[in-house]
Amino acid sequence: MTTAAAGSPRTYQVRTYGCQMNVHDSERISGLLEGAGYVRAPAADEHPDVVVFNTCAVRENADNRLYGNLGHLRPVKAKHPGMQIAVGGCLAQKDRGDIVRRAPWVDVVFGTHNIGSLPALLDRARHNAAAEVEILESLDVFPSTLPTRRESTYAGWVSISVGCNNTCTFCIVPALRGKEKDRRPGDVLAEVRALAAEGVLEVTLLGQNVNSYGAEFGDRLAFGKLLRACGDVDGLERVRFTSPHPRDFTDDVIAAMAETPNVCHSLHMPLQSGSDDVLRAMRRSYRAERYLGIIDKVRAAMPDAAITTDIIVGFPGETEADFQRTLDVVREARFASAFTFQYSKRPGTPAATMDGQLPKQVVQERYERLIACVEEITWAENRALVGETVEVLVAVGEGRKDERTGRMSGRARDGRLVHFATGDPGAAGASTVGPASAIRPGDIVHTTVTYAAPHHLNADGPPVAHRRTRAGDAAEAGRVPRTPGVLLGLPTVGAPTVAPAPAGGCAAQ
């Protein structure tokens, strides 16, 4: 039995948690399913034929969130025979068969190393009427060789490596993603060129430790070379990357950022702590002085650079003096933004068994002080941009209040979020903006900042200029880029067989 009507393709939804790597993996999951004949279900569809959870295991609440959502789906599945639920990603790699034991209504569990097996596992589970659990210990095929359904017409993720060779004591990712595996530069550039040829304007190079790229094939300068090579890709207007490790940050990368016109002057570089003692306990192989020295060099080469970071509060053994040192580094670094986290104990990591686990109330109080410090600085940094004209790549989903406020939103070249007015077609300076030239996602707008908040900028005057782009054309036409990939070493995947509808049809139930 199946929830799909006779003769119609099965529908799917992918629900993603976690980092950019997971978001990009979900694009591959979508590409695989559509290559196998599935059709994406509308977001409002409460009972698609297949629901795939692409999970994260970095935070403790990831487990609770997954099992809570699985619990909500249990009665939905019971009412819709033939519906399938699949769980993949880092939590699946960690919990493995425990997921089916805790939620026996799950049909498929697959890991971070075998995304490409999903369509075959769904077929097998449906045929055998039994759960399929397949977790590989190492990568069988580089994920970027898989077909990908891109979510954006204007911006694309490109993985240059997967896995991580670091041993940070708080992090479970290396255990779940494995050792670092680097793609060959030619393969990376081929994917970047393919995206640019479809009108994509912005590419973000992805890696767990993006600037250690090249270690596997013996070229420690490979990442800087790759950035420069992206500068020669026709039609590519913005290049970003995330996330670099301070240990591997070299001067040639700073030079490549400064000297390659389409590489954005934005840098996300995790600090984690400003205390050398805590960094040592975290097994982070740099100290605060080294970190701040990198920032000084970046700003000397690119005074307009926006630097963002990650910070963990409440790591085991962190003293008030350690925390104060973190605040000192935050004030000195003058971050444009910071992702702040309360330390979360993860089973299987060295930090989980360390002495000095801090009480929740201590961690919460420090976290609130950190947030206040960060926001004071980011607000001041943003206020300095009032009156400046910025280039904005118009986006979808960045402004939750856009419909109510009549604005549109996008990202400036330095990564800052900008909410902007579309302008009066008859207003001075807005002659290129009007009904015949409506602003669309993927277009480029130049607009002047009129207001600053800690986390965004507003531009409430008419745009200074508006450029229609191929990405905007694609958005208007409802097209998204697809990269076909090559299914190396994977089972043959075909369109799923549609079972006959039950007698009387679903409506009779």
FENBEL-V317336 format. One record per residue. RES is the residue in one letter. D_LAST is the distance of its C-alpha to the last C-alpha in Angstrom with 1 decimal. Layout:
BEGIN
RES D_LAST
RES D_LAST
END
This chain:
BEGIN
M 12.9
T 13.2
T 11.8
A 14.4
A 14.1
A 16.3
G 19.9
S 19.5
P 21.1
R 19.5
T 20.1
Y 22.0
Q 23.5
V 26.7
R 27.6
T 31.3
Y 33.6
G 37.4
C 40.3
Q 41.0
M 40.9
N 37.2
V 36.6
H 38.3
D 36.5
S 33.2
E 34.6
R 35.2
I 31.7
S 30.4
G 32.9
L 32.0
L 28.3
E 29.1
G 31.7
A 29.1
G 27.0
Y 24.6
V 24.3
R 24.6
A 21.7
P 22.8
A 23.8
A 21.4
D 18.3
E 16.7
H 14.7
P 17.0
D 16.7
V 19.9
V 21.6
V 25.2
F 27.4
N 31.0
T 32.8
C 36.3
A 38.2
V 41.3
R 40.5
E 39.5
N 36.6
A 35.0
D 33.7
N 32.3
R 30.6
L 28.9
Y 27.6
G 26.6
N 24.5
L 23.0
G 22.1
H 20.3
L 18.2
R 17.2
P 14.2
V 13.2
K 13.4
A 11.6
K 8.4
H 9.3
P 10.6
G 13.8
M 15.0
Q 18.6
I 21.1
A 24.9
V 27.8
G 31.2
G 34.5
C 37.2
L 35.2
A 33.5
Q 37.0
K 38.1
D 35.4
R 34.4
G 32.6
D 32.5
I 29.6
V 27.4
R 28.9
R 28.2
A 24.7
P 23.5
W 20.2
V 22.5
D 22.7
V 26.1
V 29.3
F 32.1
G 35.5
T 37.9
H 39.7
N 37.0
I 34.8
G 35.2
S 33.3
L 30.0
P 28.5
A 29.7
L 28.4
L 24.8
D 25.1
R 26.6
A 24.0
R 21.2
H 23.2
N 24.3
A 21.2
A 23.7
A 25.1
E 28.1
V 30.9
E 33.8
I 36.6
L 39.9
E 43.1
S 44.6
L 43.8
D 43.1
V 43.3
F 44.3
P 41.1
S 42.7
T 42.7
L 38.9
P 37.4
T 36.8
R 34.7
R 36.9
E 35.6
S 38.7
T 40.8
Y 43.9
A 44.0
G 43.2
W 43.4
V 45.5
S 45.8
I 49.4
S 48.9
V 46.4
G 47.2
C 50.1
N 53.5
N 54.1
T 53.8
C 53.2
T 52.8
F 49.9
C 47.8
I 45.2
V 44.7
P 47.3
A 45.7
L 42.3
R 43.5
G 46.6
K 50.1
E 50.8
K 50.3
D 51.9
R 51.0
R 54.0
P 55.3
G 55.0
D 51.2
V 50.7
L 52.8
A 51.0
E 47.7
V 49.4
R 50.9
A 47.6
L 46.0
A 49.1
A 49.0
E 45.6
G 46.9
V 46.1
L 48.9
E 48.5
V 48.0
T 47.8
L 49.1
L 47.1
G 48.3
Q 48.1
N 51.9
V 52.4
N 56.2
S 56.7
Y 55.5
G 57.9
A 58.7
E 57.1
F 59.3
G 62.4
D 62.7
R 62.8
L 63.3
A 60.3
F 58.2
G 60.9
K 61.4
L 57.7
L 57.8
R 60.8
A 59.2
C 56.2
G 58.8
D 59.6
V 56.0
D 56.1
G 53.8
L 52.9
E 53.9
R 52.8
V 52.7
R 51.6
F 51.1
T 49.7
S 50.6
P 54.2
H 55.9
P 59.3
R 60.8
D 60.4
F 61.1
T 64.2
D 66.5
D 65.7
V 62.1
I 63.5
A 65.8
A 63.0
M 61.0
A 64.0
E 65.2
T 62.0
P 61.2
N 57.4
V 57.0
C 56.0
H 58.2
S 55.5
L 55.3
H 52.8
M 54.6
P 53.4
L 56.1
Q 54.2
S 57.3
G 60.7
S 62.3
D 64.0
D 63.5
V 59.8
L 59.6
R 61.5
A 59.1
M 56.2
R 58.0
R 58.1
S 61.1
Y 62.7
R 64.2
A 64.1
E 67.3
R 66.0
Y 62.8
L 64.8
G 67.2
I 64.4
I 63.4
D 67.1
K 67.4
V 64.2
R 65.4
A 68.9
A 67.5
M 64.8
P 65.7
D 62.5
A 60.2
A 57.3
I 56.7
T 53.6
T 52.9
D 50.8
I 52.2
I 51.2
V 52.4
G 53.0
F 53.5
P 54.9
G 58.5
E 58.6
T 61.3
E 62.0
A 64.7
D 62.2
F 59.9
Q 62.7
R 63.6
T 60.1
L 60.7
D 64.1
V 62.6
V 59.9
R 62.7
E 64.8
A 62.1
R 60.9
F 57.4
A 55.4
S 52.3
A 51.3
F 48.1
T 48.7
F 47.1
Q 47.6
Y 48.3
S 45.2
K 45.9
R 44.1
P 44.3
G 46.2
T 48.6
P 52.2
A 52.0
A 49.4
T 52.2
M 55.1
D 57.1
G 57.2
Q 53.5
L 53.6
P 52.2
K 49.2
Q 51.2
V 54.0
V 51.7
Q 50.0
E 53.3
R 54.7
Y 51.5
E 51.9
R 55.6
L 54.7
I 52.2
A 54.9
C 57.5
V 55.3
E 54.3
E 57.9
I 58.9
T 56.0
W 56.5
A 60.3
E 59.7
N 57.3
R 59.7
A 62.3
L 60.3
V 60.4
G 62.3
E 61.5
T 59.8
V 57.0
E 55.1
V 51.3
L 48.7
V 45.9
A 42.6
V 38.9
G 37.5
E 40.9
G 41.2
R 38.4
K 40.3
D 41.4
E 39.3
R 40.7
T 44.2
G 44.4
R 45.6
M 44.6
S 45.0
G 46.2
R 48.5
A 52.2
R 54.0
D 54.7
G 51.0
R 51.2
L 48.3
V 49.5
H 47.8
F 49.7
A 50.0
T 49.6
G 52.7
D 54.1
P 54.7
G 58.1
A 59.1
A 61.9
G 60.9
A 57.5
S 58.5
T 56.2
V 53.2
G 51.8
P 49.2
A 50.4
S 50.3
A 47.4
I 46.9
R 44.0
P 42.6
G 45.0
D 48.0
I 51.1
V 52.5
H 55.8
T 55.8
T 58.1
V 57.0
T 57.6
Y 56.0
A 55.2
A 52.9
P 52.6
H 49.6
H 49.9
L 52.2
N 51.9
A 53.7
D 53.6
G 56.2
P 55.6
P 55.2
V 58.5
A 57.0
H 53.8
R 53.4
R 50.6
T 49.5
R 47.6
A 45.0
G 44.6
D 44.3
A 41.5
A 39.7
E 40.1
A 38.7
G 35.7
R 37.1
V 37.2
P 39.5
R 38.3
T 40.7
P 39.8
G 41.3
V 42.3
L 40.1
L 43.0
G 42.5
L 38.7
P 36.4
T 35.6
V 32.4
G 30.5
A 27.4
P 24.3
T 22.9
V 19.6
A 17.5
P 15.8
A 12.3
P 10.0
A 10.2
G 8.3
G 7.7
C 5.6
A 5.5
A 3.8
Q 0.0
END
